[in-house]
Amino acid sequence: MRTITYLDAITEAIAEEMRRDEKIFHMSTEAPPKLLAEFGPERVRQTPITESALTGMAIGAAASGYRPIVDWRLVTFSFVAMDQIVNQAAKIHYMFGGQAKFPILFRTTVGGGTRRAAQHSQSPYSMFMNLAGLKQVLPSTPFDVKGLLKTAIRDNNPVVAFESGRLGSLKGQVPDEDFTIPFGKADVKREGRDVTVVALAWLVHEALAAADILEDEGVSVEIIDPRSLVPMDADAIRTSVRKTGRLVIADEAGPTAGASAEIAALVTEDAGTFKAMKAAVSRVCALQVPIPYAPHLEDHVFPNRHGIIKAVRAIMSEG
Amino acid sequence: MNRLVMDFLRGMGVHCILVEKICTVHGEERGMEASRDLQLNMLRQMKTIRRFEERASADFLAGDIYGIVHCYIGEEAVAVGVCAALEKNDKIISTHRGHGHCIAKGADLNRMMAELYGRETGYCKGKGGSMHIADFDIGMLGANGIVAGGISIITGAGLAAQFDGMGQVAVCFFGDGASNAGPFHESINIAAQWKLPVIYVCENNLWAVNVPTSDSMAVADVAERAKGYGIPGWVVDGNDLLAVCAAAEEAVAHARSGNGPTLIECKTYRHRAHTERADQPDDRPQAEIDAWLQKDPIDRFVAQLRKQQGQISDEELAAMDDEILKQIEDAVAFAKASAFPPLEAAIQDVFAD
């Protein structure tokens, strides 16, 4: 085991896979320096600022036997490529009757906290979850991001990796040897008895901090990190809620039709889990607004450990 | 810049440059060189496209084919002329008006018709229909329901061909309407910068649904736009099969030798309305339609063949027509004899293994 940052884990995952398979290449509007130094400008392409063209080109290259990686960089920029994502990448395998495989990794950074205002502080993964045909991961640790990216690169489908901008410098333990993490397998980040907190990305770490404080109050919190949004590990979430009887969902995105809403539905539509519930589901999300610039406003809009603590206290007092 | 304005400016001594042109006269000259077999095969393909679509239209109006059908009739010389310049392992991508490109690249008529009929033996197992026929085994990367949707995809196939280094090329078919959309400009810019082996073939049929091209572009020719990306741009008579073929051969040679992309604008016309639906509005002037019917690419090529003594007889033409009609009948019979996809197919192929 070594201790490396979330960003280093991403670079390691890509570099190891590129060494393993020469059909993998990387395209982005700024070539990552470490990858460029090792693999050269043919396989690590610096491109014009044309996210739409890059996304489409990845589809065409994938159909021709390659395994492209496209970094949209901030998820903001993926929106200019939406035709290629929604109408082409997500549907092309199904629409053509499964004739060809499209192994593509789309990388993108989500989240706020950088004082860069509305267009550069977004967490729109639920928009993508609504599409059939795209696998999606949202890792919260260096270990998870490395293992999930390696799985994504080896997958024969378009996969979107939402990388949390707030976690880039986060350090964590990563094995020396090759490893992967399967999609659709949630991780229990902390075991507990009284309340389940399903937390996404940066909120996993806020939930861990909240759990320490709540433990001092005698409340035992279980923290579940779904890690992949599509497929979503409904079983793991339901199992935890059946044990604790209480569910808080913490997400940096707004609540409306969000990943948090999907998780709430997966839990409450399951009769066995619903019967085990002692309180209503509680969501700790961003306010449903574009993200403002002024620091105190931005901090007010985003959820954090204090919001989680408040929600857990409220749900505990409910029953 | 309008050519009249340009001529005026030149007359005034102002230096202007118009994009390079291919003279359509080359067509007949070229015809003398092409082998008889190749010529007859191209004629057969054009006729096959036309008969296939006449049948598809009739069966659509009869309710046996669903949704929407866009016919390529009148534009056959473009797909056939371009694909004649390609090898099997070269790749193409198509538009919503895609039957012609499929047939010209060598797609199987039975599987095409079965797809239109929504059957499990169709190219897409009945999940795509007329707008989404693809055959990856012959390098046909799909028809596409989004105007300009395929331009970047085939550019990526061009990048793959460049990586492979085997001299393959990628051909992008698109319409005049798509040349106003972002993917056209983004893709050609990057293909030019990276010298990708892509041939961009604009089928300018003069109308984007019911909007005349002259209402949506300030330049007379789509090919003029090539200048902005530093690549060759040629205007070709898209109803002259051999002229299209000659331009395509030149563009393919240019791409195969590592010189990058070319933009070929084929001026052509669809004989029919935008779609085959019975109430499809068609704002095009009848006189314009009639004038283009006189320039029918199939009639024109037959006349060229006849002028070349011994190229084709009435008997040969009749026999060819009979064979094609039988193939179409067989394709319809194959489609009708095929099963509809089972309900469990609805949840299959969302993801690949």
Interface residues (C-beta under 8 A of the other chain):
Chain A: F25 E42 T47 P48 T50 S52 A53 L54 T55 G56 M57 A58 I59 G60 A61 A62 A63 S64 G65 Y66 P68 D83 Q84 N87 Q88 I92 H93 Y94 M95 F96 G97 G98 Q99 A100 K101 F102 A132 G133 K135 N156 N157
Chain B: K91 I93 G122 Y123 C124 K125 G126 K127 G128 H132 A134 D135 F136 L141 G142 N144 G145 I146 G149 G150 I151 S152 I153 I154 T155 G156 A157 G158 L159 A160 A161 F163 D164 A170 G182 P183 E186 S187 N189 I190 Q193 Q348 D349 V350 F351 A352 D353
